Amino acid sequence: MKELVEYMVKSLVDDPERVSVSELEGEQSVIYEVRVAPEDMGKIIGKQGRIAKAMRTIVKAACVKSGKKAVVEILE
C-alpha cells in the first residue's frame, strides 16, 4: 500500500526525488505520512483539497481487504 501512495504522489509533483512516504502501523489502523517539497504542496492538496481527498478515498478502498483503517497525512 505504501508503494501505491508513493506512486500517486510522485506522479503529481515536479520534484519526485524529494517525496517521502512513511508507514506507521497500529493494531487497527495504518497511517501514511507524506512529505514533499514545499513548492509541490499545492499540487498534492489540489483545489479545495480535492486531490488529497481522492488519494485518501483510493487508499481507504484498497485497505478494505486488510480490515484496517488507512489514513493519509500530508505533512509540511
C-alpha positions in Angstrom: 0.0 0.0 0.0 2.9 2.3 0.7 4.0 1.9 -2.9 0.6 2.9 -4.1 0.7 6.2 -2.1 4.3 6.9 -3.2 3.4 6.2 -6.9 0.4 8.6 -6.7 2.3 11.4 -5.1 5.4 11.1 -7.3 3.1 11.2 -10.4 1.7 14.6 -9.2 4.8 16.5 -8.2 7.6 18.3 -10.1 10.4 17.0 -7.8 9.8 13.3 -7.2 13.2 12.8 -5.6 12.0 14.8 -2.6 8.9 12.7 -1.9 9.0 10.7 1.3 6.3 8.3 2.4 6.5 6.6 5.8 4.2 4.0 7.2 3.1 3.8 10.8 1.2 0.6 11.6 -1.0 0.2 14.6 -3.4 -2.5 15.7 -6.4 -1.3 13.8 -5.0 1.4 11.5 -2.2 2.3 9.2 -1.0 5.9 8.9 0.9 7.0 5.7 2.8 10.2 6.3 3.6 12.0 3.0 6.3 14.7 2.8 7.0 16.7 -0.4 9.0 19.8 -1.4 7.2 23.0 -0.2 6.7 24.2 -3.8 4.8 20.9 -4.6 2.5 21.1 -1.6 -0.3 22.7 -3.6 -0.2 20.0 -6.2 -0.7 17.3 -3.6 -3.6 19.1 -1.9 -5.3 20.4 -5.0 -8.1 23.0 -5.3 -10.2 22.9 -2.2 -8.4 19.6 -1.2 -9.9 17.6 -4.0 -6.7 15.7 -4.9 -5.9 14.9 -1.2 -9.5 13.7 -0.7 -9.3 11.5 -3.8 -6.0 9.9 -2.7 -7.5 9.2 0.7 -10.5 7.6 -0.8 -8.4 5.3 -3.1 -6.2 4.2 -0.1 -9.2 3.5 2.1 -10.8 1.4 -0.6 -7.6 -0.5 -1.2 -7.2 -1.3 2.5 -10.7 -2.8 2.9 -9.4 -6.4 2.5 -6.8 -6.0 5.2 -9.5 -4.9 7.7 -7.5 -1.9 8.9 -8.4 1.7 8.6 -6.0 3.7 6.4 -5.1 7.4 7.0 -3.1 9.6 4.6 -1.5 12.6 6.3 0.2 15.3 4.3 3.0 16.8 6.4 5.0 20.0 5.8 
